[in-house]
Amino acid sequence: MSGYADESAARALVVATARSLFARGLTHGSTGNLSVRLADGTLLLTPTGAGLGTVTETDLSRADVQGRRLDGPKPTKEAFLHAAFYRARPTAHAVVHLHSTYAAALSTRADLDPEDVLPPLTAYYAMRVGTLPLLPYHAPGDTSLETLAERTARTHHAVLLANHGPVVAAATLEQAADAAEELEETAKLFFLLHGHPTRPLTPEQAALTTTR
């Protein structure tokens, strides 16, 4: 297991990514949170109550792999969720959690398969996300979700929180952000195509792609 070796560069990357996601409308207000794992195993996370459009490098919190604050401001209330993904996925060094509009809308639907809520409409969705399980509703910050999240993350690098939004882990923050954005765009396509005959990728076609 390794992570980001240069903490200063990692802080700059988190802030740049946070601001980019906010500027492109993938999060709003003080919703959403990001993290990276450093080479020493500790986590850098955006702080609680912070808007991703205005967060600064000195605002970032440091926590251990249990999500417990080590120094800096109080971390996001979802720190336990980030930590669960890192424990479950040793090769993941970044986690992105958003409340992006179409993915959040998808998370409220009652007529979808909770084992995989979004069909593989495009090759890039199949490659960057794969299957997307829905985790049952828990209030934001409810740590009773932690065990289920860690168990699910062992076999899925992306999940959708019911009535909430997506969580995506990847080897790098760039990859996690790309996958979260691909998820959002595919959810948008899903709603745009509602009521129209569609042709998702077949299992064989999806298998030709490589998930991260």
C-alpha positions in Angstrom: 0.0 0.0 0.0 1.2 3.5 -0.9 -0.3 6.9 -1.2 0.5 10.5 -1.9 4.1 11.1 -0.8 4.2 14.9 -1.1 1.6 16.3 1.4 1.9 19.8 0.1 1.2 18.7 -3.5 -1.7 16.5 -2.2 -3.3 19.4 -0.4 -3.1 21.5 -3.6 -4.6 18.7 -5.6 -7.5 18.3 -3.2 -8.3 22.0 -3.3 -8.0 22.2 -7.1 -10.3 19.2 -7.5 -12.8 20.5 -5.0 -13.0 23.8 -6.7 -13.3 22.3 -10.2 -16.2 20.0 -9.1 -18.0 23.0 -7.5 -17.4 25.2 -10.5 -18.9 22.7 -12.9 -22.0 22.2 -10.8 -21.2 18.7 -9.5 -21.8 19.8 -5.9 -23.4 22.8 -4.3 -23.4 24.8 -1.1 -21.5 23.0 1.6 -22.3 19.5 0.2 -19.8 16.9 -0.8 -16.4 15.9 0.5 -13.0 14.6 -0.8 -10.1 12.8 0.7 -6.7 11.4 -0.2 -4.5 8.8 1.5 -0.9 9.9 2.2 2.1 7.6 2.0 2.2 7.3 5.8 -1.4 5.9 5.8 -3.1 9.0 7.2 -5.9 10.8 5.4 -6.4 14.4 4.2 -10.1 15.3 4.1 -12.1 18.4 3.4 -13.5 19.8 6.7 -17.1 19.7 8.0 -19.4 22.4 6.8 -17.0 23.6 4.1 -18.0 24.5 0.6 -15.9 22.8 -2.0 -15.8 26.0 -4.0 -14.0 27.9 -1.3 -12.0 25.3 0.6 -8.2 26.1 1.1 -5.2 24.0 1.7 -5.0 25.0 5.4 -8.7 24.0 5.9 -8.0 20.3 5.3 -8.2 17.9 8.1 -5.9 15.0 8.9 -7.4 11.7 10.2 -6.3 8.1 10.7 -7.6 5.2 8.8 -10.4 4.9 11.3 -11.6 8.4 10.5 -10.5 9.8 13.8 -9.2 13.4 13.7 -5.4 13.8 14.2 -5.0 17.5 13.5 -6.4 20.4 11.6 -10.1 21.5 11.5 -12.8 19.0 12.3 -13.1 16.7 9.3 -16.2 16.0 7.3 -18.9 14.1 9.2 -18.5 11.4 6.5 -14.9 10.8 7.5 -15.9 7.3 8.8 -17.2 6.5 5.3 -14.0 7.6 3.6 -12.0 5.5 6.1 -14.2 2.5 5.4 -13.4 2.6 1.7 -9.6 2.9 2.4 -9.7 -0.1 4.8 -11.6 -2.1 2.2 -9.5 -1.1 -0.8 -5.8 -1.0 -0.1 -5.0 0.2 -3.6 -7.4 3.2 -3.3 -5.8 6.5 -2.4 -8.7 8.9 -3.1 -12.4 9.1 -2.3 -15.0 11.5 -3.8 -18.5 11.9 -2.3 -20.9 14.2 -4.1 -24.5 15.2 -3.9 -24.6 15.7 -7.7 -28.1 16.4 -9.0 -28.9 13.4 -11.3 -27.1 10.8 -9.1 -29.0 12.2 -6.1 -32.2 12.0 -8.0 -31.4 8.4 -8.9 -30.8 7.6 -5.3 -34.5 8.4 -4.5 -36.0 6.0 -7.1 -37.9 3.1 -5.6 -38.1 1.0 -8.8 -34.5 0.1 -9.4 -32.4 -3.0 -8.6 -30.5 -2.2 -5.4 -27.7 -4.5 -6.4 -27.0 -2.4 -9.5 -29.1 0.7 -9.9 -27.8 2.1 -13.2 -27.5 0.3 -16.5 -24.2 0.5 -18.5 -25.4 2.9 -21.1 -21.9 3.8 -22.3 -18.5 2.1 -22.5 -16.9 4.8 -20.2 -19.5 4.1 -17.5 -18.8 0.4 -17.6 -15.1 1.1 -17.5 -15.0 3.8 -14.8 -17.9 2.7 -12.6 -19.0 -0.8 -13.4 -21.9 -2.0 -11.1 -23.4 0.5 -8.7 -25.1 -0.9 -5.5 -27.5 1.2 -3.5 -26.9 1.3 0.2 -30.0 1.9 2.4 -30.7 5.3 3.8 -28.8 6.6 6.8 -28.7 10.2 8.0 -25.5 12.0 7.0 -22.8 11.2 9.6 -24.6 8.1 10.9 -21.7 5.8 11.7 -24.0 2.7 11.7 -23.5 2.7 7.9 -19.7 2.1 8.4 -19.7 -1.7 8.5 -22.0 -2.1 5.5 -20.0 0.4 3.5 -16.7 -1.3 4.3 -18.1 -4.7 3.3 -19.6 -3.4 0.1 -16.5 -1.5 -0.8 -14.5 -4.7 -0.9 -16.2 -5.7 -4.1 -17.4 -2.3 -5.5 -15.3 0.9 -5.8 -18.5 3.0 -6.2 -21.8 3.0 -4.3 -24.9 5.1 -4.2 -26.3 6.2 -0.8 -30.0 6.2 -0.8 -31.6 9.7 -0.8 -28.1 11.1 -0.7 -25.5 10.7 -3.4 -22.5 8.7 -4.7 -19.2 7.7 -3.1 -16.4 6.7 -5.4 -12.9 5.4 -4.6 -9.9 5.1 -7.0 -6.2 4.9 -7.1 -5.9 8.7 -7.7 -8.0 11.7 -7.0 -8.2 12.4 -10.7 -9.6 8.9 -11.4 -12.1 9.1 -8.5 -13.3 12.5 -9.7 -13.6 11.3 -13.3 -15.6 8.2 -12.2 -17.9 10.4 -10.1 -18.5 12.7 -13.0 -19.1 9.7 -15.4 -21.6 8.4 -12.9 -23.4 11.7 -12.8 -23.5 12.0 -16.6 -24.8 8.4 -17.0 -27.5 9.1 -14.4 -28.5 12.2 -16.5 -28.7 10.0 -19.6 -30.8 7.6 -17.7 -33.4 10.2 -16.9 -33.2 11.8 -20.4 -34.0 8.3 -21.9 -36.9 7.5 -19.5 -39.8 6.3 -21.6 -37.7 5.6 -24.6 -36.4 2.2 -25.8 -32.8 1.9 -24.8 -30.0 -0.5 -25.6 -27.6 -0.7 -22.6 -24.3 -2.6 -23.2 -24.7 -6.4 -22.9 -22.8 -8.2 -20.2 -20.4 -9.4 -22.9 -19.9 -5.8 -24.2 -19.4 -4.5 -20.7 -16.9 -7.2 -19.9 -14.7 -6.0 -22.7 -14.0 -2.8 -20.7 -11.7 -2.7 -17.7 -13.1 -1.2 -14.4 -10.7 0.7 -12.2 
